[in-house]
Amino acid sequence: MHLSRSSSVAVLAFLAFAATSCADELPPGVEAAIDGYAEECTALGGTMEEGADRPRILTADLDGDDREDYVLDPSQMACDGAATAFCGNGGCNIDVALSSQDYQNPTQILGGVPTFEQDGTVLEVQVDSTNCDTTPDKGICSASYIYRSGELQATYELEEPAR
């Protein structure tokens, strides 16, 4: 199927609208976690920068209950006056809000670049090299989070650098 430039623009505008509409329909526990980022910024004496005041949101069914779970990645957020509010040398404060826990008390993970693997049943996050008992020059340490026995459990693996 070939779309004209105007059709492509219309499709992109619709997708942007759909993404914005979905953000308005987040569960209250997820919105509370997002509000927590702004509260953290304010507590540090900063203000959220317009256009960089919401985390990147990933969804999948991590806990296997046929409802979406939410991963909040604040790496693109900016707190004017507190540059390391959400991300520092060890990574970002990533929140994982599970539907089976009514999105309350999200699991916090310190790391970066969250992605889903295996049809959304595994959350992969790059974490500090100390989790793999190594140094950063030896490769990237990744954590695989899987929901088992009522909680997210992590296993760590060192991904050696390409040669």
Sine and cosine of phi, psi and omega as CSV:
sin_phi,cos_phi,sin_psi,cos_psi,sin_omega,cos_omega
0.00,0.00,0.74,-0.67,0.01,-1.00
-0.93,-0.36,0.79,-0.62,0.03,-1.00
-0.96,-0.29,0.64,-0.77,0.11,-0.99
-0.94,0.34,0.21,-0.98,0.01,-1.00
-0.85,0.52,-0.68,0.73,-0.02,-1.00
-0.92,0.39,-0.59,0.81,0.06,-1.00
-0.92,0.39,-0.64,0.77,0.03,-1.00
-0.89,0.46,-0.67,0.74,0.03,-1.00
-0.90,0.44,-0.65,0.76,0.01,-1.00
-0.90,0.44,-0.66,0.75,0.02,-1.00
-0.90,0.44,-0.71,0.71,0.02,-1.00
-0.89,0.46,-0.63,0.77,0.03,-1.00
-0.90,0.44,-0.66,0.75,0.04,-1.00
-0.89,0.45,-0.70,0.72,0.00,-1.00
-0.89,0.46,-0.64,0.77,0.05,-1.00
-0.90,0.44,-0.66,0.75,0.04,-1.00
-0.90,0.43,-0.68,0.73,0.00,-1.00
-0.89,0.46,-0.66,0.75,0.01,-1.00
-0.91,0.42,-0.63,0.77,0.03,-1.00
-0.92,0.39,-0.65,0.76,0.00,-1.00
-0.90,0.44,-0.63,0.77,0.01,-1.00
-0.89,0.45,-0.60,0.80,-0.01,-1.00
-0.89,0.45,-0.51,0.86,0.01,-1.00
-0.96,0.29,-0.28,0.96,-0.09,-1.00
-0.96,-0.30,0.41,0.91,-0.01,-1.00
-0.95,0.32,0.54,-0.84,0.06,-1.00
-0.87,0.50,0.52,-0.86,-0.03,-1.00
-0.80,0.60,-0.62,0.79,0.01,-1.00
-0.90,0.43,-0.56,0.83,0.02,-1.00
-0.95,0.31,-0.70,0.72,0.06,-1.00
-0.87,0.49,-0.62,0.78,0.02,-1.00
-0.89,0.46,-0.64,0.77,0.04,-1.00
-0.90,0.43,-0.65,0.76,0.03,-1.00
-0.90,0.43,-0.68,0.74,0.05,-1.00
-0.87,0.50,-0.52,0.85,0.01,-1.00
-0.88,0.48,-0.54,0.84,0.05,-1.00
-0.90,0.44,-0.70,0.71,0.01,-1.00
-0.90,0.43,-0.63,0.77,0.03,-1.00
-0.90,0.44,-0.63,0.77,0.05,-1.00
-0.88,0.47,-0.68,0.73,0.02,-1.00
-0.87,0.49,-0.74,0.67,-0.01,-1.00
-0.89,0.46,-0.67,0.74,0.00,-1.00
-0.88,0.48,-0.47,0.88,0.03,-1.00
-1.00,0.04,0.07,1.00,0.02,-1.00
1.00,0.06,0.23,0.97,-0.03,-1.00
-0.95,-0.30,0.01,-1.00,0.11,-0.99
-0.72,-0.69,0.58,-0.82,0.01,-1.00
-0.93,0.36,0.69,-0.73,0.03,-1.00
-0.99,0.16,0.74,-0.67,0.01,-1.00
-0.86,0.52,0.72,-0.69,-0.02,-1.00
1.00,0.05,-0.18,0.98,0.03,-1.00
-0.75,-0.66,0.61,0.79,-0.12,-0.99
-0.94,-0.34,0.14,0.99,0.04,-1.00
-0.73,-0.68,0.58,-0.81,0.02,-1.00
-0.97,0.25,0.30,-0.95,0.19,-0.98
-0.95,0.31,0.72,-0.69,-0.07,-1.00
-0.91,-0.41,0.82,-0.58,0.09,-1.00
-0.92,-0.39,0.59,-0.81,0.02,-1.00
-0.76,-0.65,0.57,-0.82,0.10,-1.00
-0.19,-0.98,0.14,-0.99,0.03,-1.00
-0.99,-0.17,0.98,0.18,-0.02,-1.00
-0.93,0.38,-0.61,0.80,-0.11,-0.99
-1.00,-0.06,0.06,1.00,0.15,-0.99
0.95,0.31,0.41,0.91,-0.01,-1.00
-0.97,-0.24,0.26,0.97,0.01,-1.00
0.91,0.41,0.39,0.92,0.10,-1.00
-0.77,-0.63,0.51,-0.86,-0.04,-1.00
-0.91,0.41,0.65,-0.76,0.18,-0.98
-0.95,-0.32,0.39,-0.92,-0.12,-0.99
-0.85,-0.52,0.72,-0.70,0.12,-0.99
-0.92,-0.40,0.84,-0.54,-0.04,-1.00
-0.96,-0.28,0.91,-0.41,-0.04,-1.00
-0.95,-0.30,0.96,-0.29,-0.07,-1.00
-1.00,0.08,0.22,0.98,-0.11,-0.99
-0.86,0.51,-0.43,0.90,-0.03,-1.00
-0.99,-0.14,0.04,1.00,0.00,-1.00
-0.99,0.12,0.44,-0.90,0.00,-1.00
-0.68,-0.73,0.78,-0.63,0.04,-1.00
-0.93,-0.37,0.97,-0.25,-0.01,-1.00
-0.91,0.42,0.83,-0.55,-0.01,-1.00
0.99,-0.16,-0.13,0.99,0.03,-1.00
-0.52,-0.85,0.97,0.26,-0.16,-0.99
-0.83,0.55,-0.54,0.84,-0.05,-1.00
-0.97,-0.24,0.49,0.87,-0.03,-1.00
-0.85,0.53,-0.67,0.74,-0.12,-0.99
-0.92,-0.38,-0.42,0.91,-0.05,-1.00
-0.70,-0.71,0.70,-0.71,0.06,-1.00
-0.70,-0.71,-0.36,-0.93,-0.03,-1.00
-0.88,0.48,-0.52,0.85,-0.03,-1.00
-1.00,0.09,-0.13,0.99,-0.01,-1.00
0.82,-0.58,-0.30,-0.95,-0.03,-1.00
-0.96,-0.29,0.38,-0.92,0.07,-1.00
-1.00,0.08,1.00,0.03,-0.04,-1.00
-1.00,0.06,0.75,-0.67,0.04,-1.00
-0.96,-0.28,0.67,-0.74,0.06,-1.00
-0.87,-0.49,0.94,-0.35,-0.02,-1.00
-0.97,-0.23,0.89,-0.45,-0.08,-1.00
-0.99,-0.14,0.68,-0.73,0.01,-1.00
-0.90,0.44,-0.57,0.82,-0.02,-1.00
-0.92,0.40,-0.25,0.97,0.06,-1.00
-0.94,-0.35,0.37,0.93,-0.02,-1.00
0.79,0.61,0.51,0.86,0.05,-1.00
0.89,0.46,0.29,0.96,-0.01,-1.00
-1.00,-0.02,0.50,-0.87,0.05,-1.00
0.74,0.67,0.90,0.44,-0.02,-1.00
-0.83,0.56,0.54,-0.84,0.12,-0.99
-0.95,0.31,0.75,-0.67,0.02,-1.00
-0.98,-0.22,0.73,-0.68,0.00,-1.00
-0.82,-0.57,0.75,-0.66,0.07,-1.00
-0.99,-0.11,0.93,-0.38,-0.03,-1.00
0.04,-1.00,-0.41,-0.91,-0.02,-1.00
-0.41,-0.91,0.22,-0.98,0.07,-1.00
0.80,0.60,0.83,0.55,0.03,-1.00
-0.93,0.36,0.68,-0.74,0.06,-1.00
-0.59,-0.81,0.35,-0.94,0.07,-1.00
-0.98,-0.22,0.60,-0.80,0.06,-1.00
-0.81,-0.58,0.27,-0.96,0.10,-0.99
0.77,0.64,0.88,0.48,0.04,-1.00
0.83,0.55,0.54,0.84,0.07,-1.00
0.99,0.14,0.17,0.98,0.00,-1.00
-1.00,-0.05,-0.13,0.99,0.02,-1.00
-0.76,-0.64,0.77,-0.64,0.08,-1.00
-0.98,-0.21,0.86,-0.51,0.03,-1.00
-0.98,-0.20,0.74,-0.67,0.01,-1.00
-0.67,-0.75,0.72,-0.69,0.12,-0.99
-0.97,0.25,0.77,-0.63,-0.06,-1.00
-0.81,-0.58,0.11,-0.99,-0.02,-1.00
-0.87,0.50,0.59,-0.81,-0.06,-1.00
-0.88,0.47,-0.38,0.93,0.01,-1.00
-0.90,0.44,-0.38,0.92,0.06,-1.00
-0.93,0.37,-0.37,0.93,0.02,-1.00
-0.96,-0.26,0.18,0.98,0.02,-1.00
0.81,0.59,0.78,0.63,-0.02,-1.00
-0.49,-0.87,-0.14,-0.99,0.05,-1.00
-0.91,-0.41,0.41,-0.91,-0.06,-1.00
-0.83,0.56,-0.50,0.86,-0.04,-1.00
-0.95,0.32,-0.18,0.98,0.00,-1.00
-1.00,0.04,-0.19,0.98,0.01,-1.00
0.59,-0.80,-0.14,-0.99,-0.02,-1.00
-0.98,-0.21,0.77,-0.64,0.05,-1.00
-1.00,0.00,0.80,-0.60,0.01,-1.00
-0.88,-0.48,0.61,-0.79,0.11,-0.99
-0.94,-0.33,0.71,-0.70,0.11,-0.99
-0.95,-0.30,0.89,-0.45,0.00,-1.00
-0.98,-0.18,0.82,-0.57,0.02,-1.00
-0.80,-0.59,0.65,-0.76,0.01,-1.00
-0.99,0.12,0.90,-0.44,0.02,-1.00
-0.60,-0.80,0.60,-0.80,0.08,-1.00
0.77,0.63,0.64,0.77,0.09,-1.00
0.98,0.18,0.21,0.98,0.02,-1.00
-0.44,-0.90,0.29,-0.96,0.10,-0.99
-0.99,0.17,0.79,-0.61,0.02,-1.00
-0.88,-0.48,0.66,-0.75,-0.08,-1.00
-0.95,-0.30,0.61,-0.80,0.25,-0.97
-0.84,-0.55,0.53,-0.85,-0.10,-1.00
-0.90,-0.44,0.59,-0.81,0.00,-1.00
-0.57,-0.82,0.69,-0.73,0.06,-1.00
-1.00,0.02,0.83,-0.56,0.09,-1.00
-0.99,-0.14,0.94,-0.33,-0.05,-1.00
-0.92,0.39,0.57,-0.82,-0.01,-1.00
-0.90,0.44,0.54,-0.84,0.05,-1.00
-0.92,0.40,0.60,-0.80,-0.01,-1.00
-0.94,-0.34,0.00,0.00,0.00,0.00
